[in-house]
Amino acid sequence: MFKNIVLLSAVVFFVLPLTIEANNLAQSTCEYIAADNKKRLRALLKDNRLKVKTLNKMVFCDNKDILLFADEKKAFEVGKMIVKKLPKKIIRKALPSLQHEALITAANDRVN
Protein backbone atom coordinates (compact mmCIF):
# COMPACT_ATOMS: atom_id res chain seq x y z
CA MET A 1 0.00 0.00 0.00
CA PHE A 2 2.78 2.39 0.92
CA LYS A 3 4.59 1.66 -2.39
CA ASN A 4 1.46 2.56 -4.34
CA ILE A 5 1.09 5.87 -2.52
CA VAL A 6 4.75 6.74 -3.05
CA LEU A 7 4.54 5.82 -6.74
CA LEU A 8 1.34 7.81 -7.23
CA SER A 9 2.74 10.87 -5.49
CA ALA A 10 5.93 10.62 -7.56
CA VAL A 11 3.89 10.54 -10.77
CA VAL A 12 1.79 13.53 -9.71
CA PHE A 13 4.84 15.45 -8.51
CA PHE A 14 7.05 14.91 -11.59
CA VAL A 15 4.76 14.27 -14.57
CA LEU A 16 1.98 16.78 -13.93
CA PRO A 17 4.26 19.87 -13.84
CA LEU A 18 5.93 18.76 -17.09
CA THR A 19 2.53 18.52 -18.78
CA ILE A 20 1.49 21.94 -17.52
CA GLU A 21 4.82 23.44 -18.60
CA ALA A 22 4.50 21.87 -22.07
CA ASN A 23 1.00 23.30 -22.45
CA ASN A 24 2.24 26.75 -21.44
CA LEU A 25 5.12 26.45 -23.89
CA ALA A 26 2.80 25.50 -26.75
CA GLN A 27 0.31 28.22 -25.91
CA SER A 28 3.02 30.88 -25.66
CA THR A 29 4.55 29.73 -28.94
CA CYS A 30 1.24 30.01 -30.76
CA GLU A 31 0.55 33.44 -29.25
CA TYR A 32 3.96 34.79 -30.24
CA ILE A 33 3.60 33.47 -33.78
CA ALA A 34 0.08 34.90 -34.15
CA ALA A 35 1.35 38.28 -32.90
CA ASP A 36 4.35 38.08 -35.27
CA ASN A 37 6.63 38.67 -32.27
CA LYS A 38 10.01 37.33 -33.33
CA LYS A 39 11.80 38.75 -30.29
CA ARG A 40 9.62 36.91 -27.77
CA LEU A 41 9.73 33.68 -29.78
CA ARG A 42 13.53 33.80 -29.80
CA ALA A 43 13.57 34.43 -26.05
CA LEU A 44 11.21 31.48 -25.51
CA LEU A 45 13.48 29.23 -27.55
CA LYS A 46 16.57 30.39 -25.68
CA ASP A 47 15.01 30.15 -22.21
CA ASN A 48 13.81 26.60 -22.86
CA ARG A 49 16.95 25.54 -24.75
CA LEU A 50 14.95 24.59 -27.82
CA LYS A 51 15.54 24.79 -31.53
CA VAL A 52 12.94 25.68 -34.14
CA LYS A 53 13.24 22.16 -35.56
CA THR A 54 12.32 20.66 -32.18
CA LEU A 55 9.52 23.17 -31.69
CA ASN A 56 8.14 22.27 -35.12
CA LYS A 57 7.86 18.63 -34.03
CA MET A 58 6.35 19.40 -30.61
CA VAL A 59 3.92 22.26 -31.13
CA PHE A 60 0.84 22.46 -33.33
CA CYS A 61 -1.26 25.61 -33.46
CA ASP A 62 -4.82 25.06 -34.73
CA ASN A 63 -3.68 21.59 -35.88
CA LYS A 64 -1.00 23.10 -38.13
CA ASP A 65 2.74 23.10 -37.77
CA ILE A 66 4.30 26.40 -36.81
CA LEU A 67 5.28 27.42 -40.35
CA LEU A 68 1.79 26.92 -41.79
CA PHE A 69 0.29 28.65 -38.75
CA ALA A 70 2.58 31.65 -39.30
CA ASP A 71 1.48 31.71 -42.95
CA GLU A 72 -2.19 31.58 -41.97
CA LYS A 73 -1.79 34.41 -39.44
CA LYS A 74 0.27 36.50 -41.88
CA ALA A 75 3.16 36.51 -39.42
CA PHE A 76 5.79 37.08 -42.07
CA GLU A 77 8.72 38.08 -39.84
CA VAL A 78 8.33 35.01 -37.63
CA GLY A 79 7.61 32.89 -40.69
CA LYS A 80 10.85 33.98 -42.37
CA MET A 81 12.76 33.17 -39.19
CA ILE A 82 11.16 29.71 -39.08
CA VAL A 83 12.03 29.13 -42.75
CA LYS A 84 15.68 30.03 -42.07
CA LYS A 85 15.90 27.66 -39.10
CA LEU A 86 14.05 24.58 -40.40
CA PRO A 87 15.78 21.93 -42.51
CA LYS A 88 15.28 22.15 -46.28
CA LYS A 89 13.47 18.82 -46.31
CA ILE A 90 10.69 20.17 -44.07
CA ILE A 91 10.49 23.39 -46.09
CA ARG A 92 10.07 21.44 -49.35
CA LYS A 93 7.24 19.46 -47.78
CA ALA A 94 5.45 22.61 -46.56
CA LEU A 95 6.04 24.72 -49.67
CA PRO A 96 2.91 23.62 -51.62
CA SER A 97 0.72 24.53 -48.63
CA LEU A 98 2.05 28.08 -48.23
CA GLN A 99 -0.33 30.79 -49.43
CA HIS A 100 1.41 34.15 -49.05
CA GLU A 101 4.08 35.41 -51.40
CA ALA A 102 6.46 36.62 -48.69
CA LEU A 103 6.86 33.15 -47.19
CA ILE A 104 6.76 31.38 -50.55
CA THR A 105 9.68 33.53 -51.71
CA ALA A 106 11.63 32.90 -48.49
CA ALA A 107 10.97 29.17 -48.72
CA ASN A 108 12.01 29.01 -52.40
CA ASP A 109 15.20 30.91 -51.60
CA ARG A 110 15.98 28.48 -48.78
CA VAL A 111 15.28 25.35 -50.82
CA ASN A 112 17.10 26.46 -53.98
Secondary structure, DSSP 4 states (H G I P E B T S, - for coil): -HHHHHHHHHHHHHHHHHHHHHHHHHHHHHHHHHTT-HHHHHHHHHHTT--HHHHHHH--BTTB-HHHHHHHTT-HHHHHHHHHHS-HHHHHHHGGG--SHHHHHHHHHHH-
